[in-house]
Amino acid sequence: MEKMGFSVPTLFGLEGPCADEMRRLELNAVRAVDGRVTCIDSLDQIPRLNLNLRTGERVLLMIRAFPVESFNDLFEGTKDLPWERFIPRDGQFPVKGYCLNSMLKSVPACQRLIKKAIAARLGERYGLNTLPETGALYQVQFSIMGDTASLMLDSTGPGLHKRGYRAQGVAAPLRETLAAGLVLLSRYRGKDPLCDPFCGSGTIPIEAALIAKNRAPGLNRSFSAQKWEWLDKKLWMDAADEAMDKEFNGSYEIWGGDIDQSAVALARHNAQLAEVDDIVRFDVDDATRFHWGGLYGRVVTNPPYGERVMERKEAEELYRAFGVAWRKLPEGWKLYLLSSHTEFERTFGQKADKKRKLYNGMLKCDLFMYL
């Protein structure tokens, strides 16, 4: 199949892990930039990307980028693109996107103009005055940054973080793509014990289990591009078969604990939906008395920040008590803890060996690493 560009948006700070994933899929010209990873490859990679990516938010097919200085440039540039190559006569093509540092500041105006230009192009090609838009979804995405407009098609649908195993979460849930990113940044490969003493609805241990098993995170869900007429259905079956052939079967030590009994019950339910309940254990437990047998392992966790779930003072007391418990573990243990609290190290009682900036939604955080 022909080669085109792909753009995979990520949470800020996860561009590196996402680029590593795409290189492991042997994609061409992988490049990480702020907030996204790009590559150039054949269209038959759409199923592999959607099924396998853990840290990407969605898979966008780049139609073209072109210079714009006026709304007329945007209209003509959009109309000039071969939309009939991708959108059939009955395809739905809603438009959404954003403008940044551009002379074209109005997002709604850009949406309307792009929609009108695509409709004009398709109407001419299909000989229709009005397009029915009763068929499959071909979501058009645009970004106008400075004087460059980029037009894309979203092959994913609901974001890739929606794995299909979490129908509901607890207060302030951690996005699955970020949880997977934390596990990958800890360099966990399934060999050491992995614990999350603030597990909530179980997202970090479940993502760790999927990584340990090398199970593709998208196997239990559907994607918009599965209904695209020009993309062979067999490619999706082949990609799923390839992913399942690469799964591991082994014995793993993955544990999650939380003081909230209802959260633990929900975590167990989510693990069943993710089909990893055979290798993950969840218990009602107090993180301030956390201990674990064995000389080595890693803790990957996302405790309350004191901004949304609990008050700042309560969070500081929790960090202080958890720090005392942490320092009782043998030296072979490593800790990867995500927090937005600016005084975390002081209240925890120990300076981190390394820090990495990440974003939990719009909240700026640090991944504190104790190695």
Secondary structure, DSSP 8 states (H G I E B T S, - for coil): --EEEEEEEB-TT-HHHHHHHHHHTT-SS-EEETTEEEEEEEGGGHHHHHHH-SSBS--EEEEEEEE-SSHHHHHHHHHTS-GGGTS-TT-B--EEEEEES-S---HHHHHHHHHHHHHHHHHHHHT-SS----S-B-EEEEEEETTEEEEEEESSSS-TT--SS-S---SS---HHHHHHHHHHTT--SSS-EEETT-TTTHHHHHHHHHHTT--TTTTS--GGGG-TTS-HHHHHHHHHHHHHT-------EEEEES-HHHHHHHHHHHHHTT-TTTEEEEE--GGG---SSSEEEEEE----SSSSS-HHHHHHHHHHHHHHHTTS-TEEEEEEEE--TTHHHHHTS--SEEEEEEETTEEEEEEEE-
